[in-house]
Amino acid sequence: MKPFDSRQCKLLAARELSPGIFDFTVSCPELAALAAPGQFAQILVPGHTLRRPISICSIGRDTLRFVFQVRGEGTEKLSRYRPGDDIDILAPLGKGFPIDPNKRTLLVGGGIGVPPLLGVAEALGGNAVAVLGFRNRDLVILEEDFKNTGAKVLIATDDGSYGYHGLVTDLAAGEDFQVLMACGPGPMLRGAGALAGERGVPGYLSLEQRMACGVGACLGCAVALTDGEGREYFGHVCKDGPVFPMDRLKEV
């Protein structure tokens, strides 16, 4: 069985969760059977040469769920798809999060970095604390979905309009955990990595970076890494990540 494949997938459900953020569920039994939390897909939008990389939000028995933000012409065109339409999807790509349901796991997400962590929460079977950060109340997404996994859910907003007023990493500092997993903007990842380091627990960070091929054939998403013994080299976010052990990242 190939580690990834390209399929025409039927769009089953589509909705706008908050301004500019869309929630798609597609029927793709073959791809769902291969997928793991933290991986991503490359989605073909007609009229565009390069596929659009979108994180896998949730994995069903026969379905994949994607939550994405409109960031340009391609994703804007994708957002106009309706149930019944076919979508050309190459997936699952990259390396996901290492799941251990026996370890209390802190999930730290920021903005559009929140959706990839939902599949992690589902796989952990409730043994998780999800601390999620957004700019304001109107942009809060997936809160009930995380609660439905059995995870403890805490929300922070930059402006204090909902939940904790302040940094998501400050809110997370009050929790007990054995593993940390994070996805979001660079400053948040650096703070999450520092928190894991202070606690002496392993941390895994999912990087958000522009991609071209999605399979490691180009150098569009190069990242500086270390082998753990002081030697540095360059890897690819699409192939060697997007999830990396934090001690292998030279910088975030």
Buried (B, 14 or more C-beta within 10 A) or exposed (E): EEEBBBBEBBBBEBEEBBEBBBBBBBBBEEBBEBBBBBBBBBBBBEEBEBBBBBBBBBBBEBBBBBBBBBEEEBBEBBBEBEEEBEBBBBBBBBBBBBBBEEBBBBBBBBBBBBBBBBBBBBBBEEBBBBBBBBEEBEBBBBBEBBEEBBBBBBBBBBEEBBBBEEBBBBBBBEBEBBBBBBBBBBEBBBBBBEBBEEBEBBBBBBBBBEBBBBBBEEEBBEBEBEEEEEEEEEBBBBBBBBBBEBEBBEEB
